[in-house]
Amino acid sequence: MPRIHVISPQQATGFLKKEYEKALKRAGRIWHIVSIMSQNPRAMQASMSFYGSIMHGNSPLSRAQREMLATVVSAVNHCVY
């Protein structure tokens, strides 16, 4: 089974450390979906920015509707939400 090496918050330095600190401030913990991108912190930053736009930006959908859609997609994909 393939394995992706994840850099832990304790091992992080520089830009990655700053991104982890932002993630902790946002969510109070580092979720796996964030830490899996630790080898490419610029991708992590772009992904979190994209997520923020989708979930918190202007939209004809309410925040609750967006959360419900995310939950359904995760369930269909057999992901832990």
VOSE-127464 format. One record per residue: x, y, z of N, C-alpha, C in turn. Coordinates in Angstrom, 3 decimals. Atoms other than C-alpha are relative to their C-alpha. Example, Ala and Ser with C-alpha at 12.3 -4.5 7.8 and 13.67 -1.06 7.14 Angstrom:
2
[[0.890 -1.190 0.000] [12.300 -4.500 7.800] [0.900 1.200 0.000]]
[[-0.820 -1.190 -0.060] [13.670 -1.060 7.140] [-0.770 1.090 0.730]]
//
This chain:
81
[[0.839 -1.175 0.000] [0.000 0.000 0.000] [0.890 1.245 0.000]]
[[-0.794 -1.225 0.033] [1.403 3.435 -0.917] [-0.171 0.793 1.291]]
[[0.038 -0.823 -1.209] [2.223 5.769 1.915] [0.597 1.355 -0.327]]
[[-0.500 -1.357 0.202] [2.662 9.525 1.834] [0.623 0.464 1.302]]
[[-0.673 -0.518 -1.196] [5.210 10.919 4.260] [-0.593 1.358 0.343]]
[[0.586 -1.250 -0.486] [3.559 13.663 6.306] [0.980 0.649 0.962]]
[[-0.842 -0.770 -0.917] [5.604 16.364 7.987] [-0.900 0.466 1.142]]
[[0.825 -0.356 -1.165] [4.218 16.811 11.491] [0.159 1.486 0.325]]
[[-0.135 -1.404 -0.415] [3.554 20.265 12.940] [1.261 0.239 0.830]]
[[-1.210 -0.153 -0.817] [6.440 19.662 15.379] [1.268 0.035 -0.859]]
[[-1.155 0.026 0.908] [8.832 19.017 12.450] [-0.003 1.156 -0.995]]
[[0.150 -1.031 1.030] [7.552 21.879 10.284] [0.871 1.217 0.285]]
[[-0.775 -1.234 -0.082] [9.702 24.901 9.572] [-0.470 0.941 -1.103]]
[[0.231 -0.972 1.061] [9.399 28.061 7.497] [-1.457 0.145 -0.403]]
[[1.323 -0.237 0.564] [6.405 28.432 5.219] [-1.005 -1.055 0.463]]
[[0.899 1.058 -0.455] [4.915 25.057 6.191] [-0.440 0.251 1.438]]
[[0.336 -0.278 -1.401] [5.044 25.973 9.870] [-1.056 1.100 0.081]]
[[0.976 -1.087 0.017] [3.162 29.206 9.120] [-1.370 -0.489 -0.463]]
[[1.272 0.541 0.485] [0.510 27.295 7.169] [-0.657 -0.885 1.057]]
[[0.547 0.811 -1.091] [0.092 24.810 10.010] [-0.563 0.900 1.103]]
[[0.480 -0.923 -1.029] [-0.266 27.705 12.464] [-1.335 0.611 -0.407]]
[[1.278 -0.525 0.497] [-3.027 29.189 10.277] [-1.097 -1.049 0.136]]
[[0.981 1.093 -0.086] [-4.765 25.810 10.155] [-0.444 -0.205 1.444]]
[[0.345 0.144 -1.418] [-4.615 25.503 13.958] [-0.911 1.133 0.458]]
[[0.825 -1.148 -0.375] [-6.066 28.982 14.336] [-1.411 -0.136 -0.572]]
[[1.300 0.172 0.641] [-8.885 28.177 11.879] [-0.842 -1.085 0.654]]
[[0.770 1.192 -0.373] [-9.876 24.736 13.153] [0.321 -0.553 1.383]]
[[-0.360 0.513 -1.315] [-8.147 24.180 16.482] [0.779 -1.306 -0.043]]
[[-0.788 1.225 0.194] [-6.327 21.142 15.054] [0.431 -0.082 -1.461]]
[[-0.441 0.223 1.379] [-4.565 19.903 11.922] [-0.750 -1.222 -0.524]]
[[0.752 1.102 0.597] [-6.968 17.791 9.885] [0.885 -0.758 -0.985]]
[[-0.793 0.828 0.920] [-5.585 14.921 7.775] [0.031 0.573 -1.412]]
[[0.040 -0.571 1.345] [-6.705 16.639 4.558] [1.012 1.130 -0.160]]
[[-1.015 -1.057 0.027] [-4.328 19.479 5.466] [1.393 -0.615 0.082]]
[[-1.345 0.549 -0.202] [-1.367 17.431 6.711] [0.481 -0.840 -1.180]]
[[-0.402 0.812 1.148] [-1.405 15.203 3.620] [0.703 0.861 -1.057]]
[[-0.640 -0.919 0.953] [-0.279 18.299 1.671] [1.293 0.595 0.541]]
[[-1.171 -0.607 -0.652] [2.681 18.984 3.973] [1.262 -0.014 -0.852]]
[[-1.173 0.022 0.880] [5.219 18.035 1.300] [-0.012 1.152 -1.007]]
[[0.124 -1.117 0.932] [3.908 20.924 -0.815] [-0.837 1.098 0.657]]
[[0.773 -1.000 -0.742] [2.906 23.812 1.467] [-0.638 1.074 -0.871]]
[[0.640 -0.975 0.904] [2.180 26.123 -1.494] [-1.324 -0.559 -0.501]]
[[1.258 0.647 0.390] [-0.448 23.625 -2.688] [-0.975 0.018 1.166]]
[[0.834 -0.058 -1.200] [-1.750 23.491 0.893] [-0.648 1.374 0.107]]
[[0.498 -1.367 -0.105] [-2.097 27.263 0.944] [-1.080 0.259 -1.067]]
[[0.964 -0.213 1.081] [-3.882 27.321 -2.442] [-1.285 -0.787 0.249]]
[[1.165 0.834 -0.279] [-6.199 24.479 -1.440] [-0.863 0.605 1.102]]
[[0.750 -0.591 -1.100] [-7.185 26.161 1.823] [-0.666 1.311 -0.421]]
[[0.587 -1.230 0.522] [-7.774 29.447 0.016] [-1.222 -0.318 -0.867]]
[[1.103 0.440 0.853] [-9.981 27.672 -2.543] [-1.180 -0.464 0.863]]
[[1.026 0.479 -0.918] [-11.897 25.907 0.232] [-0.698 1.178 0.696]]
[[0.574 -1.174 -0.664] [-12.384 29.222 2.044] [-0.936 0.772 -0.911]]
[[0.849 -0.679 0.981] [-13.789 30.809 -1.110] [-1.316 -0.733 -0.190]]
[[1.200 0.796 0.237] [-16.219 27.966 -1.674] [-0.927 0.015 1.211]]
[[0.832 0.145 -1.195] [-17.427 27.666 1.912] [-0.409 1.332 0.632]]
[[0.276 -1.256 -0.695] [-17.300 31.297 3.068] [-0.220 1.190 -0.931]]
[[0.142 -1.104 0.949] [-17.399 33.421 -0.105] [-1.452 0.237 -0.381]]
[[1.342 -0.301 0.487] [-20.405 34.970 -1.792] [-0.535 -1.178 -0.794]]
[[0.607 1.144 0.674] [-22.813 32.328 -3.034] [-1.513 0.106 0.116]]
[[1.457 0.069 -0.145] [-26.495 31.849 -3.776] [-0.416 -1.081 1.011]]
[[0.275 1.035 -0.992] [-26.250 28.848 -1.403] [0.353 0.493 1.393]]
[[-0.316 -0.350 -1.383] [-26.380 29.280 2.349] [1.188 -0.831 0.463]]
[[-1.107 0.763 -0.571] [-23.508 28.079 4.500] [-0.463 -1.414 0.342]]
[[0.543 1.318 -0.344] [-25.720 25.226 5.732] [-0.154 -0.874 -1.246]]
[[0.141 0.770 1.241] [-26.484 24.155 2.149] [1.367 -0.468 -0.510]]
[[-1.349 0.381 0.441] [-22.784 24.165 1.288] [0.556 -1.126 0.867]]
[[-0.448 1.068 -0.904] [-22.005 22.035 4.371] [-0.716 -1.309 -0.306]]
[[0.753 1.212 0.345] [-24.774 19.605 3.436] [0.537 -0.632 -1.286]]
[[-0.569 0.517 1.247] [-23.387 19.273 -0.095] [1.352 -0.670 0.244]]
[[-1.305 0.577 -0.309] [-19.896 18.643 1.267] [-0.160 -1.338 0.715]]
[[0.245 1.245 -0.730] [-21.270 15.971 3.603] [-0.467 -1.104 -0.941]]
[[0.510 0.997 0.950] [-23.169 14.196 0.816] [1.109 -0.480 -0.931]]
[[-1.099 0.387 0.893] [-20.167 14.246 -1.537] [0.991 -0.893 0.737]]
[[-0.917 0.824 -0.784] [-17.931 12.865 1.216] [-0.586 -1.393 0.221]]
[[0.646 1.292 -0.214] [-20.448 10.086 1.947] [0.022 -0.841 -1.272]]
[[-0.007 0.716 1.281] [-20.754 9.149 -1.738] [1.407 -0.506 -0.324]]
[[-1.398 0.379 0.255] [-16.939 9.045 -1.960] [0.584 -0.871 1.101]]
[[-0.446 0.835 -1.127] [-16.730 6.958 1.253] [1.147 0.642 0.768]]
[[-1.007 -0.732 -0.757] [-14.639 9.674 2.909] [-0.547 0.306 1.390]]
[[0.403 -0.438 -1.324] [-14.714 10.488 6.583] [-0.099 1.518 -0.043]]
[[0.211 -1.448 0.069] [-16.163 13.982 6.760] [0.373 0.655 1.300]]
//
